[in-house]
Amino acid sequence: MLDKTSLLWYNFTGLCTEGSSARFRNNIVNIRSKEKELQMKKRMIAIAAACALLTAAGCNNNAGTTAATTEAAATTTTAAAAAEPAAEGKITGDPISHEDYIAADVETEVIVETYVQGKQSWWEDNGVGKASFYAQNNPEGGYFFYEMPCTKEEYDQIVPGTKLKVHGYKAEWSGEIEIIDTEFDIISGDTFIASAEDVTGLLGKDELVDHQNELVSFKGMTVEAANDEGAAFMYKYDNSGSDGDDLYFNVSKDGTTYTFTVESYLCDKDSQVYSDVKALNVGDVIDLEGFLYWYNGANPHITSVSKA
């Protein structure tokens, strides 16, 4: 994944469509804001009607009954107010299958149920916490939830295997299919951890995209030089970074070379895979696992490296 500075440069040169994607995301936010405003007005009308009924009942009873009715009304109103925040976060509607999700048009509103397999680092954007998540159902397929809003407590609660019900909008960025502008419910009592599927034989084939965002593996890959100097890896895609930035490295199979990435938001400089990639030598034969991210083609986010 390109760092934010690189994305801005690509956008300036016209090589990246992040600008149009951002405009779409802003439109979605405006639509969602109007929907929430309408929902709030409906709730206020319902509460006002309930209060009117309670008041009318009080006028037709004696003082003792009126006092009891008033106390009941206060209790009802307090309970409704207390329940309101919880109701706001609940997702209604039935989830769709992964097949229907893939078939849906970009910008379609979707609800899915799936299991988290990995998560990028949590951060705050203008006071709103968020993180991106990799999720998967077997044998259906994978999902990527881009910058899903969540508190730090929720983020810590969402560990690999956690089941989520997610509402959002299908989007595409440089070939990567993702769900944006999301909200979620955690579904307790049901967990699932995916096993990496070997897709080595699909490298260079159209069928590889069918496994986008899934946990996959690549077997018997040979490390190739990452740049003209013969280094086995680079910091950032153009070798302009330093320790802690994304790692880019090349591996080959059957005479064709592919570029893989250690995404620092997913596996930071203190992770085992970050150290393992830095220790690679050109010519090493290795097995790899990671999430099949897409950026103008396969761009796996590697989470594990071992000697073949």
C-alpha positions in Angstrom: 0.0 0.0 0.0 1.4 3.4 -0.9 2.0 5.8 2.0 -0.1 9.0 2.3 2.6 11.2 0.8 3.0 9.0 -2.2 -0.7 8.9 -2.8 -0.9 12.7 -2.8 2.0 12.8 -5.4 0.2 10.2 -7.6 -3.0 12.1 -7.4 -1.2 15.3 -8.5 0.3 13.5 -11.5 -3.0 12.0 -12.5 -1.9 8.4 -12.0 -4.2 7.7 -9.1 -8.0 8.1 -8.8 -8.1 8.8 -5.1 -9.7 12.2 -5.7 -12.8 10.7 -7.3 -13.0 8.0 -4.6 -12.9 10.7 -1.9 -15.7 12.7 -3.6 -17.8 9.5 -3.6 -17.0 8.9 0.1 -18.1 12.6 0.9 -21.4 12.0 -1.0 -22.0 8.9 1.0 -21.4 10.8 4.2 -23.9 13.5 3.2 -26.5 10.9 2.4 -26.0 9.0 5.6 -26.2 12.3 7.6 -29.6 13.1 6.1 -30.9 9.6 6.8 -29.8 9.9 10.5 -31.4 13.3 10.7 -34.7 11.9 9.4 -34.5 9.0 11.9 -33.9 11.4 14.8 -36.9 13.5 13.8 -39.1 10.3 13.7 -37.9 9.4 17.2 -38.7 12.9 18.6 -42.2 12.7 17.1 -42.7 9.3 18.7 -41.5 10.5 22.1 -43.7 13.6 21.9 -46.8 11.5 21.1 -46.1 9.2 24.1 -45.8 12.2 26.4 -49.1 13.6 25.1 -50.8 10.3 25.8 -49.4 10.1 29.3 -50.4 13.7 30.0 -54.0 13.1 28.8 -54.2 10.0 31.1 -53.1 12.1 34.0 -55.8 14.7 33.5 -58.6 12.1 33.7 -57.5 10.6 37.0 -57.3 11.7 40.7 -54.3 13.4 42.3 -52.9 10.0 43.5 -53.3 8.4 40.1 -51.8 11.6 38.5 -48.7 11.3 40.7 -48.3 7.7 39.8 -48.8 8.4 36.1 -46.3 11.2 36.2 -43.7 8.9 37.9 -44.4 6.2 35.3 -44.0 8.7 32.5 -40.7 9.9 34.0 -39.5 6.4 34.3 -40.6 5.6 30.7 -39.0 8.7 29.3 -35.7 8.0 31.2 -35.7 4.4 30.0 -36.3 5.5 26.4 -33.5 8.1 26.7 -31.1 5.5 28.2 -32.0 3.0 25.4 -31.5 5.5 22.6 -27.7 5.3 22.1 -27.8 1.4 22.0 -30.6 1.5 19.4 -28.6 3.9 17.2 -25.7 1.4 16.8 -27.8 -1.6 16.0 -27.8 -2.9 12.4 -31.2 -4.1 11.0 -31.7 -6.0 7.8 -30.5 -9.4 6.6 -26.9 -9.9 5.4 -26.2 -10.8 1.8 -23.9 -13.6 0.6 -20.4 -13.0 -0.6 -21.5 -13.9 -4.1 -24.2 -11.2 -4.1 -21.7 -8.8 -2.6 -19.2 -9.3 -5.4 -22.0 -9.1 -8.0 -23.4 -5.8 -6.5 -22.5 -2.5 -8.2 -20.1 -0.1 -6.7 -21.9 2.4 -4.3 -24.4 -0.3 -3.4 -25.5 -0.3 0.3 -24.6 -3.7 1.8 -24.9 -5.7 5.0 -22.6 -8.6 5.5 -21.7 -11.1 8.3 -18.2 -12.3 8.4 -15.2 -13.1 10.7 -12.2 -10.8 11.2 -8.9 -12.4 10.3 -6.5 -9.4 10.7 -6.5 -5.7 11.5 -4.4 -2.7 10.8 -3.4 -0.3 13.5 -5.9 1.9 15.2 -5.7 5.7 14.9 -7.8 8.8 15.4 -9.0 11.2 12.7 -10.3 14.4 14.1 -11.3 12.6 17.3 -12.8 9.6 15.6 -11.1 6.3 16.1 -10.8 4.0 13.1 -9.0 1.0 11.7 -9.0 -1.2 8.6 -9.9 -4.9 8.9 -9.4 -8.0 6.8 -12.3 -10.5 7.2 -13.3 -13.8 5.6 -16.0 -16.5 5.4 -15.2 -20.0 4.2 -15.7 -21.1 1.6 -17.3 -17.8 0.4 -14.5 -15.3 0.3 -12.8 -12.2 1.8 -13.7 -8.6 2.7 -11.8 -5.5 3.5 -13.4 -2.9 5.8 -11.6 0.4 5.0 -11.1 2.8 8.0 -14.1 1.4 10.0 -15.0 3.8 12.9 -14.4 2.1 16.3 -13.4 3.1 19.8 -10.1 1.8 21.1 -12.0 -0.5 23.4 -14.0 -1.9 20.5 -10.8 -2.3 18.5 -9.1 -4.2 21.3 -12.2 -6.5 21.5 -12.1 -7.3 17.8 -9.5 -10.0 17.6 -9.0 -12.6 14.9 -12.0 -14.9 14.7 -14.5 -12.3 15.9 -17.8 -12.3 14.0 -19.1 -9.0 12.9 -22.3 -7.8 11.2 -21.2 -4.8 9.1 -23.3 -2.2 7.2 -21.7 0.1 4.7 -21.2 0.8 1.0 -19.3 -1.2 -1.6 -16.4 0.7 -3.1 -13.5 0.0 -5.4 -10.0 1.7 -5.4 -7.4 0.7 -8.0 -9.0 -2.8 -8.3 -9.4 -3.3 -4.5 -13.0 -4.1 -3.6 -13.8 -2.8 -0.1 -16.6 -1.6 2.1 -16.5 2.0 3.3 -18.5 4.3 5.6 -19.1 1.3 7.9 -20.9 0.6 11.1 -20.8 -2.8 12.9 -22.2 -5.0 15.6 -20.1 -7.6 17.3 -21.8 -11.0 17.3 -20.8 -13.1 20.3 -20.6 -16.9 20.6 -19.4 -17.7 17.1 -15.8 -17.6 16.0 -13.8 -18.7 12.9 -10.1 -18.6 12.0 -9.3 -19.2 8.3 -6.5 -21.4 7.1 -4.3 -19.9 4.4 -5.2 -21.3 0.9 -2.3 -22.1 -1.4 -2.8 -19.9 -4.5 0.7 -20.3 -5.9 -0.7 -22.0 -9.1 -3.0 -19.0 -9.7 -0.2 -16.4 -9.9 -0.5 -14.6 -13.2 -4.0 -15.9 -13.9 -7.3 -14.1 -13.9 -8.7 -16.5 -11.3 -6.4 -15.1 -8.6 -8.7 -12.1 -8.1 -11.4 -14.5 -6.9 -9.4 -14.8 -3.7 -9.0 -11.1 -3.1 -8.7 -10.2 0.6 -8.5 -13.8 1.7 -5.7 -15.3 3.7 -3.5 -17.1 1.2 -0.1 -18.7 0.8 2.6 -18.8 -1.8 5.0 -21.8 -1.9 8.6 -22.1 -3.2 9.1 -18.5 -4.2 12.6 -17.3 -5.0 13.8 -13.9 -3.6 14.9 -11.5 -6.5 16.7 -8.2 -6.3 14.3 -5.4 -5.3 16.3 -2.6 -7.0 19.3 -2.0 -9.3 21.7 -2.1 -6.3 20.7 -5.8 -5.7 19.0 -5.3 -2.3 16.6 -8.0 -1.2 14.0 -5.4 -0.1 13.2 -1.7 -0.1 11.7 0.8 2.4 8.6 2.0 0.5 7.9 1.2 -3.1 10.6 3.6 -4.4 13.2 3.0 -1.7 12.7 6.4 -0.2 11.7 5.3 3.2 13.4 4.1 6.4 12.9 1.6 9.2 9.3 1.4 10.1 7.9 2.1 6.6 6.3 -0.5 4.4 8.7 -3.1 3.0 8.6 -4.0 -0.7 10.4 -7.1 -2.0 10.4 -9.2 -5.2 9.8 -12.9 -5.5 9.6 -15.1 -8.6 8.0 -18.3 -9.7 8.6 -20.1 -13.0 10.4 -17.2 -14.4 7.9 -14.5 -13.5 8.6 -11.9 -10.8 6.0 -10.5 -8.4 6.1 -7.7 -5.8 4.9 -8.4 -2.3 4.6 -6.0 0.6 4.8 -6.0 4.4 2.2 -3.3 5.2 3.5 -1.5 8.3 0.0 -0.6 9.5 -0.7 -4.4 9.6 2.7 -5.7 10.7 4.9 -3.0 12.2 8.7 -2.9 12.5 8.5 -4.9 15.8 6.7 -7.8 14.2 8.3 -11.1 13.3 7.6 -10.9 9.6 9.1 -7.4 9.4 12.4 -8.7 10.8 12.2 -11.8 8.6 11.9 -9.9 5.4 14.8 -7.6 6.4 16.9 -10.7 6.8 16.2 -12.1 3.3 18.9 -12.6 0.8 18.6 -12.7 -3.0 18.3 -16.3 -4.0 16.5 -17.5 -0.9 13.6 -19.9 -1.5 10.7 -19.1 0.8 7.1 -19.8 1.6 4.8 -16.9 2.4 1.3 -16.2 3.9 -0.7 -13.0 3.9 -3.9 -11.2 2.8 -4.5 -10.9 -0.9 -4.8 -7.2 -1.2 -5.1 -5.6 -4.6 -3.6 -2.5 -6.1 -3.6 -2.4 -9.9 -3.0 -6.1 -9.6 -2.2 -8.5 -6.8 -0.3 -6.8 -4.0 -0.3 -9.3 -1.1 0.1 -8.0 2.4 2.5 -10.5 3.8 2.2 -11.7 7.4 4.5 -14.7 7.5 7.8 -15.7 5.8 9.6 -19.0 6.3 12.3 -21.0 4.5 10.9 -23.4 2.0 
